[in-house]
Amino acid sequence: MKTSPQNYGLVEDSANPWYEVILSEGRNRQIRRMFQRVGFNVGKKSSACKLGPLVLDVSSGKYRALTVREVAQLKSL
């Protein structure tokens, strides 16, 4: 399955390295499948931290209301 290009890079080089992956179009479990294809196992700590113009700045399982500015940014997409 073809998808839009992505950017990636090593964030922390250690025994358990951390990578940052930036997708412009995400598919179901795309990151897990990409890393499995090159021999890496993605653990359960993978998470999204940004979605479009929104920065996801709340802890797991929490939520907050969008600001008026955030709603305007989403509507302008």
C-alpha positions as CSV (number, residue, x, y, z in Angstrom):
1,M,0.0,0.0,0.0
2,K,1.5,3.4,-1.0
3,T,1.2,6.3,1.3
4,S,2.5,9.9,1.3
5,P,6.2,10.4,2.2
6,Q,7.3,10.6,5.9
7,N,10.2,12.1,7.7
8,Y,12.0,10.2,10.5
9,G,15.0,10.5,12.7
10,L,16.8,9.1,15.7
11,V,15.9,11.1,18.9
12,E,17.7,9.1,21.5
13,D,20.4,6.5,20.7
14,S,20.5,3.9,23.5
15,A,19.9,0.2,24.1
16,N,16.2,1.1,23.6
17,P,16.4,3.9,20.9
18,W,13.6,6.4,20.3
19,Y,12.7,7.6,16.9
20,E,10.5,10.5,15.7
21,V,8.3,9.9,12.7
22,I,6.4,12.6,11.0
23,L,3.5,11.4,8.7
24,S,1.5,13.6,6.4
25,E,-0.9,10.7,5.9
26,G,-1.3,7.9,8.4
27,R,-2.6,4.4,7.8
28,N,-3.7,1.8,10.3
29,R,-0.6,0.7,12.2
30,Q,1.7,2.2,9.5
31,I,4.6,3.1,11.9
32,R,4.5,-0.4,13.5
33,R,4.6,-2.0,10.1
34,M,7.4,0.2,8.8
35,F,9.6,-0.6,11.7
36,Q,8.8,-4.3,11.7
37,R,9.8,-4.4,8.1
38,V,13.4,-3.4,9.0
39,G,13.6,-5.6,12.0
40,F,12.5,-3.3,14.9
41,N,9.7,-4.0,17.3
42,V,7.6,-1.0,18.3
43,G,6.5,-1.2,21.9
44,K,3.3,0.0,23.5
45,K,4.8,3.4,24.3
46,S,4.3,4.8,20.8
47,S,2.1,7.9,20.7
48,A,0.9,10.7,18.6
49,C,2.0,14.2,19.9
50,K,0.7,16.4,17.1
51,L,-2.3,16.2,14.7
52,G,-2.3,18.8,12.0
53,P,-1.9,22.2,13.8
54,L,-2.9,20.7,17.2
55,V,-0.2,19.8,19.7
56,L,-1.5,16.9,21.9
57,D,-0.4,18.3,25.3
58,V,-2.4,16.2,27.7
59,S,-1.5,13.0,29.4
60,S,-2.8,9.6,28.3
61,G,-6.5,9.1,29.1
62,K,-7.1,12.8,29.7
63,Y,-8.8,15.4,27.5
64,R,-9.4,19.1,27.2
65,A,-11.6,21.4,25.3
66,L,-10.2,23.0,22.1
67,T,-9.6,26.7,22.1
68,V,-11.4,29.0,19.7
69,R,-8.1,29.5,17.9
70,E,-7.6,25.7,17.5
71,V,-11.1,25.2,16.1
72,A,-10.4,28.0,13.6
73,Q,-7.1,26.4,12.6
74,L,-8.9,23.1,12.0
75,K,-11.7,24.7,10.0
76,S,-9.1,26.4,7.7
77,L,-7.5,23.1,6.7
